[in-house]
Amino acid sequence: DIVARLDPVLAFVEVRTRVDANHGEAWETIRSKKQRKLTALAASFLKRHRQFANLTPRFDVVSVEGSLALFSRPKLQHFPDAFPAAGPWNP
């Protein structure tokens, strides 16, 4: 969802939203299949954008829980380095 540069890191950030935690936290929905997909997307991004090759890739997750209605205050959580590259890594 987001690619953010914070030298010397290039963070690939997945954002997950849930209205409530009745069925688990939003961040818990990022399982191994999704991690492999995000890893492949990051490798593809780095192949196309070689100017970022010297940065260290990192996979973060941002969890948004609660209503997104006007004037509500959802709970935000940021999990830096939430998981390692999964599957083949060949940028």
C-alpha angles and dihedrals in degrees: 000000000000134000110197129182118213105162122271090017133068106199121203103201125199114199119206126187132197130172091219140349096249090117097032136288120308093242091057090070092073100093130169095279091055091045090055090049092050091047091053091048091050092050090050091049091052092049090055096041105046091168087080095050092104092058124091111246118228132180115221132178127210115197120201115190127180139031120331090204119131113283094009120126112224120197111252124197127180119202109191115201089008095168140359124249107289125210124355113356112198113144 
